Structure formats: structure tokens, C-alpha cells
Amino acid sequence: RDIIMNKKDDRYVFCSCSSIIPVKRLHLIIDILSELNLQNVEWIHFGDGRLRSNIEAYAKEKIPNIRVKLSGKISNKEILDFYSNNYIDLFLNVSESEGVPVAIMEALSAGIPVLATKVGGVLEAVPENVGFLIDKDFSASTAAEIIRSYLNLSPDLRKEFRLNAHEYWKNNFDALKNYTLFAQQLYNL
């Protein structure tokens, strides 16, 4: 998988990926984005669900200056292709609870740093050199401040986060590498 290391324009692009259901708390992403006070922002969400019309309405009301794209249900391959072909500043996940955070792992595989709530398996998926963990009951202004601080880092430091994200994924979640290693360990028994 390719990692896009350099921005080609001055847009800020944030992505999220989940069902649009209460536990995923997408309205809180809107609250965070409303606190950012940045120009030229785009939020792309992959996934669908029963709260979609509520989220669309809330976004129109709260962040009318931000381009919002709710992509609906699309294939995993299309999501991964999008990650590989577009510079995404941060992947956002503000779930109330989370098991194994596959969507986060997929973002990391493309070298996308993550901002996520400290719940469930997210703790193992997002060490501090690949992203930022926030409390489950975070304030939107605190999360926005973390994002602003990240975006204000030098391009080289942001590139380091991107490389770290991909390396962390490769070393911890890449199935091919881990299955091969596991098979070798079994063989050596």
C-alpha cells in the first residue's frame, strides 16, 4: 500500500468510517470540526446507518462552511483505494465503545494518523507516535485543540506520524506478515 506523504493543496481532510448509529457518536465529530475554526475543511465519512439524515441535518446546521461527504455503504476495497490515493490529515473515531478497531487499523495501513477515544481495543491500536487518544467523555474544544496542535507541527513531524502509523500497522496488524511469522514460529516448535 502506498503512503501519501505530501499535501498537494491547502485543504484539511478528515475521514471517519463506521455505521451511522448512536454508539459511534458522529455528532461529536461535527462538534469537533465546528470548534476547529479552519478554512478549507472537508470531512468524509464512509458508512451508513439509521441516523444518517440526523447527521446530515446536524452538519448543515453546525458546520455549513465545511464540505461534508457521507459516502454511504461502499466496499472495503474502495475505502482502502481512497486512503491510498488521497492525503488525509487525520482519521477520526469518537466511538463510545469499540472492540477491535478495524477501521483504525485500515487508516494506519495507509499511514493516516488517528484521533480516537480511549475505549476498548483502541488503546492498543493508537500509541502516541501514530496519533492521539482522547477521553471517552472529551470536550469538543479539547479535541479541536489537539487537532490544531497536530496540524501546526512542521511538515517533517507530520510525515513522521504518517510513517510511524504505517510501520505500526505493518508490525502489529499486517495479516500476511503476522501469519507468516506465526507459521514460522509453529514450524520451529
URSULDA-V325664 format. One record per pair of residues at least 12 apart in sequence whose ideal C-beta (glycine too) atoms are under 6 Angstrom apart, sorted by the first residue. I is the first residue (numbers start at 1). J is the second residue. If there is no record, write none. Layout:
I,J / I,J
//
This chain:
1,84 / 1,109 / 1,110 / 2,84 / 3,111 / 3,162 / 3,166 / 4,87 / 5,159 / 5,162 / 7,87 / 10,40 / 11,40 / 11,42 / 12,38 / 12,41 / 12,89 / 13,42 / 13,88 / 13,89 / 14,43 / 14,90 / 14,92 / 15,44 / 15,88 / 15,91 / 16,29 / 16,45 / 16,92 / 17,46 / 17,47 / 17,103 / 18,47 / 19,47 / 19,49 / 20,48 / 20,49 / 20,51 / 20,52 / 20,55 / 21,49 / 23,96 / 24,95 / 25,94 / 25,96 / 26,55 / 27,58 / 28,94 / 29,92 / 29,94 / 30,58 / 30,59 / 30,62 / 30,63 / 31,140 / 32,140 / 32,143 / 32,144 / 33,63 / 33,66 / 34,62 / 34,63 / 35,140 / 35,141 / 35,144 / 36,144 / 41,66 / 42,67 / 43,66 / 43,68 / 44,69 / 45,70 / 46,71 / 46,79 / 48,72 / 48,73 / 83,110 / 84,110 / 88,112 / 90,113 / 90,115 / 91,107 / 91,112 / 91,114 / 92,115 / 93,116 / 94,117 / 95,117 / 97,119 / 97,120 / 98,119 / 98,120 / 98,121 / 98,122 / 99,120 / 99,121 / 100,121 / 101,121 / 101,122 / 101,125 / 104,125 / 105,173 / 108,165 / 108,169 / 109,169 / 111,162 / 111,165 / 111,166 / 113,130 / 113,131 / 113,161 / 113,165 / 114,126 / 114,131 / 115,131 / 115,132 / 117,134 / 117,136 / 118,133 / 119,136 / 129,164 / 130,164 / 130,165 / 130,168 / 132,146
//
